[in-house]
Amino acid sequence: MNDDIAFTIPLTRAAHQFARENGKTSTQIYLNRLAVFAVNYYLDCFAIETELKGNNGSGFILELLGNVSRLMLKNIGNLECHSVLEGTNTCKIPFEVRDGVLGYVAVQIDRELKEAKPIGFLSPKQLERFREVEDVPLAAFDSVELLYEHLQPTSQEIHLSEWLNDIIDAGWETVERFFQAQQPTLAMNFRGIAQAERKEVEVKQSGVKRWKLIDLERAEEKIALFVGLKPKDRQEMDIEVEVYPSMGQTQLPKDLQLMILDEAGEMVMHAKARQTQNLHFDFSGDIGENFGVKLTIGDVSFVQSFLI
């Protein structure tokens, strides 16, 4: 961790008003609320939006779980913000609150409670090294600069209409290729997809469907994302989004969530697997419109943007 580049955030009257908004709290909860205020300020400098809910007037939600404060980021997920007083070299991360977050931000707060500095970021994967201890050394945290990189989408926008002209983006395979990669017994469970693919070959005007393997960082849980489009008229397209298990699995992970996002990044459709074989959405859109597909397992997410 390198805190030489950390910039100072003033803990104004508004910050302290937020910290005591819900009445009397413990000292640790009060400090963690100040940490949330500071992280929200930090993210605002990078134009990363927080969820605009609640009545605190600060544009973010604080969820208290024990002595941990949780900041919710719009269409991204949750961050936990932990206060660290000057002179200490560890950050406490309780065992019971280590699930369902994007990561952990350590925020140094001066003894007079007048200034705060985000000084480090720790991903859930890094935290696995400290499964048996709550007091994590600050030396284990990366530079807080990596927080911004961690929150950025990695996928480029896919131009779906170009698929109809056989211009297919790298990594998107034919449905036939999906069966070649699966075990024969598993492939039998997807006979309906195979029939749709044959029809697609026979009648090109019926549309195109492709799939891509999505790795959500849990080795045994790779997800096959299928996306198809079919012309409805000269301006409108029917869109199909499906997810199936892959790598020999017969059911989707029970905590897998599939979301469809609109052009503004707002969730408009949502489903949770609960150990089902697949999830499936159908909807329509005009040529030139955007939408997004978001897959989430625990604190890990994948977002793909599409242009119809």
Secondary structure by P-SEA (a helix, b strand, c coil): cccccbbbbbbcaaaaaaaaccccccaaaaaaaaaaaaaaaaaaaacccccccccccccbbbbbcccbbbbbcccbbbbbbbbbcccccbbbbbccccccccbbbbbbbcccccccccccccccccccccccccccccccccccccccccccccccccccccccccccccccccaaaaaaaccaaaaaaaaaaaaaaaaaaaccccbbbbbbbbbcccccbbbbbbbbbbbccccbbbbbbbbbbccccccccccbbbbbbccccccccccccccccbbbbbbcccccbbbbbbbbccccbbbbbbcc
